[in-house]
Amino acid sequence: MEIRKVLPSELDQVIALLADDDFGKQRESISAELRIRYKRAFNQIIESEYFDLYVGAEGESLIGCFQIMYLPHVSFGGTFRAQVESVRIKSDRRGQGLGKELMKFAIIKAKENGCGIFQLTSNKDRDEQAHKFYKELGMQATHEGYKLYLDH
């Protein structure tokens, strides 16, 4: 698997990866209405110095992805934090160590970008295997997270 920044032509493949999951099936779609929002967000991500979207590719096919944000903070002595979201491995390729490879790469990118903290959220409703995966990478469940979904 080659890990690299996403190409502009790969947006639909990324959306398909995000939807290839029990949670993603409920919220992701390549409908015309959502595609406009995806495209706007996608362009902002790839043009910003504070955001990156990486993919795991085999030839022309994407088999994994993650989004990473490099967030400046005034706490912890002004330490940058890496926030990782949208971690996915294609469902028929899970259990082969590809997710671990993606996350190790993400940690390296966080260090290269001056981050002192690497953090992510994992839905509480995911099975315990998903949470175990992150713990095996050395991460700790240190905080309780809260979200408020806003109309948009």
C-alpha positions in Angstrom: 0.0 0.0 0.0 1.3 3.4 -1.0 0.3 6.2 1.5 0.1 9.6 -0.1 -1.9 12.8 -0.2 -5.2 12.5 -2.0 -5.5 13.6 -5.6 -8.4 16.0 -6.6 -9.8 13.3 -9.0 -10.2 10.8 -6.1 -13.0 12.5 -4.1 -15.7 10.0 -5.2 -13.4 7.1 -4.1 -12.9 8.8 -0.7 -16.6 9.2 -0.2 -17.1 5.5 -1.1 -14.5 4.6 1.6 -16.3 6.7 4.2 -19.6 5.0 3.3 -18.1 1.5 3.5 -18.8 1.2 7.2 -21.9 0.7 9.4 -21.8 4.4 10.6 -20.8 5.8 7.2 -23.7 4.1 5.4 -26.1 6.2 7.6 -24.5 9.6 6.8 -22.5 9.4 3.5 -23.8 9.6 0.0 -22.7 10.7 -3.5 -26.0 12.5 -4.1 -25.8 15.7 -6.2 -26.8 17.8 -3.2 -24.1 16.4 -0.9 -21.5 16.3 -3.6 -21.4 20.1 -3.6 -20.7 20.2 0.1 -18.1 17.4 -0.2 -16.3 19.3 -3.0 -16.3 22.5 -1.0 -14.8 20.8 2.1 -12.4 18.7 0.0 -11.0 21.9 -1.7 -10.6 23.6 1.6 -8.7 20.6 3.0 -6.3 20.2 0.2 -5.6 24.0 0.0 -4.9 24.5 3.7 -1.6 24.3 5.5 -3.4 23.0 8.6 -5.3 20.1 7.0 -4.3 17.0 5.0 -6.2 14.1 3.6 -4.1 11.0 3.0 -5.1 7.8 1.2 -3.7 4.3 1.0 -3.6 3.2 -2.6 -2.9 0.1 -4.5 -2.6 1.1 -8.1 -5.6 3.2 -9.1 -7.7 1.9 -6.2 -8.0 3.5 -2.8 -8.2 1.1 0.1 -7.8 3.5 3.0 -7.9 7.1 4.1 -7.6 9.5 7.0 -7.9 13.2 7.5 -5.4 15.0 9.8 -5.6 18.5 11.1 -2.7 20.4 12.7 -4.3 22.6 15.3 -2.5 25.4 17.1 -3.5 25.6 20.8 -2.7 28.1 23.6 -2.9 25.4 26.2 -0.1 22.9 26.9 2.4 25.7 26.3 1.2 26.5 22.7 1.6 22.9 21.6 0.1 22.0 18.2 -2.2 19.0 18.3 -2.9 16.6 15.5 -6.6 15.7 15.2 -7.3 12.6 13.1 -10.7 11.9 11.7 -12.3 9.8 9.0 -10.1 6.8 9.4 -11.2 4.0 7.0 -10.0 0.8 5.5 -12.0 -0.8 2.7 -14.2 -3.4 4.4 -12.8 -6.3 2.4 -9.3 -5.4 3.4 -9.7 -5.0 7.1 -7.7 -7.2 9.5 -4.5 -7.1 7.4 -2.5 -4.5 9.3 -3.3 -1.7 6.8 -5.0 0.5 9.4 -2.0 0.2 11.7 0.2 1.2 8.8 -2.0 4.3 8.1 -2.0 5.4 11.8 1.8 4.9 12.2 2.1 7.1 9.1 -0.3 9.7 10.6 1.8 9.8 13.8 4.9 10.5 11.8 3.2 13.3 9.9 2.0 14.8 13.2 5.6 14.8 14.5 6.9 16.3 11.3 4.4 19.1 11.6 5.5 20.0 15.1 2.6 18.4 17.0 3.1 17.4 20.6 -0.3 15.7 21.0 -1.9 13.2 18.7 -5.7 12.7 19.2 -8.7 11.3 17.6 -12.3 10.3 18.5 -13.9 6.9 17.9 -17.6 6.5 18.1 -18.6 4.9 21.4 -21.0 2.7 19.5 -18.3 1.0 17.5 -17.4 -2.5 18.5 -14.7 -3.0 21.1 -12.3 -4.2 18.4 -12.1 -0.6 17.0 -11.2 0.8 20.4 -8.7 -1.9 21.0 -7.0 -1.1 17.7 -6.2 2.5 18.9 -5.1 1.3 22.4 -2.7 -1.2 20.7 -1.1 1.8 19.0 -0.4 3.4 22.4 -3.3 5.7 22.6 -5.3 6.2 25.8 -8.9 7.1 26.3 -8.2 10.2 28.4 -11.3 12.3 27.9 -15.0 12.1 27.5 -16.1 13.8 24.3 -19.3 15.7 23.5 -20.8 16.8 20.2 -23.8 18.9 19.3 -25.0 18.5 15.7 -26.0 21.8 14.2 -28.5 22.4 11.4 -26.7 23.5 8.2 
